Amino acid sequence: MRPIIKAEGVGKQYRIGAQTDTHATLRDALVGAVRSPLRWARRGGESFWALRDVGFEVQPGEVVGIIGRNGAGKSTLLKILSRVTEPTTGRIELYGRVSSLLEVGTGFHPELTGRENIFLNGAILGMGREEIRRKFDEIVAFAEIEQFLDTPVKRYSSGMYIRLAFAVAAHLESEILLVDEVLAVGDAQFQKKCLGKMSDISSVGRTVFLVSHSMASILRLCPRVILLDHGGVVADGNADLVTRVYLDTDTGMASERIWETPEAAPGNSVARLRAVRVRDEQGRVTDSFDIRKPIYVEVEYWNLQRALRTTAVIHFVNEDGTCLFASNDFNNLEWWNTPREPGLVRATCRVPGNFLAEGRISVLAAVCTYNPDIVQALERDAISFQVFDNSEGDGVRGTFTGTWPGVVRPMLDWQVAFEPREQTAWGGPR
């Protein structure tokens, strides 16, 4: 069977800081070319390969997930597949019509209404006017924007934008659907609806490419997964195996992150991150925790000034992309009332045992100042760790071995009262 997508030696190079020429007229451009025929050779700029030597084949009807850390090349690959940009090296062969959803509101005109943008966006994606008419009611119903159909989309929220954009892209009868991480904008209910729609699309033989940081979505929808790292293919195959490679190695997130130089560290003239790590009770850096044991998350940062009161902030995020909770070091009142001086700050948050549910947890680390509220340094996927639950009967799950629901798993106190049956109103005497 001929593959519907074939990539051979695909690479994409960008130039960072390269200077570009602008000309008011064609005459100016021609005169500039005559005067400085070698100007491009002198322009330079640092080269950066977003993708390098990427190759794979996809058969019709396959559903393929693309995973990897930020900057791995996932979105660049989808842009090349959707013909938004051309590869620097290699070639892509596509044997079918492509619809893509790469950015919120792509193809929408802010001054036009939702109704008008359905026709505009559909035309951009290659739909004929009669095809759009046939699909119109279905698109509107899926997007759930009937009340705002004749409102200019510039007044839409980001969630309304994404619902409409996905509805148009998903209902285009294309052979290939490309979806980037934009579904993270929608609410949880709509994300489930989108995943259901993509599952329906694949069941009728259409090919789906999905970029996502949600391992739950990837595992639910994609039998096959491609893992990218630093622009190259690290693994390609069974979803369970490839996601495990991602989560269990440095290709995912490690349990410690250190920035060796201030220039490389997230931040600005107010504060810069130095390190983020997770430790156990013995102070050891580790990425695996028994659910019953406490977890210590440590954030080091350089406070570079006196004027603003800095504070460390962390968010805990599960594999579904759900923020479980956030915390910051001003919960320590003594530190909050301590004047800030330039220097290295080490803030440690203790998470008690029997609190987080089992699974992979990632940590967002930031340094913020307040009044006004400003994020001075931020690293979204700073570190990660695994919580496992084999508590052998003395944990929350007791001896139950099945799936335990919930995003957290606290050990809560219970009070239980008992009355003999003969004393109850409904039971009567034996």
Disulfide bonds with the S-S distance in Angstrom:
none
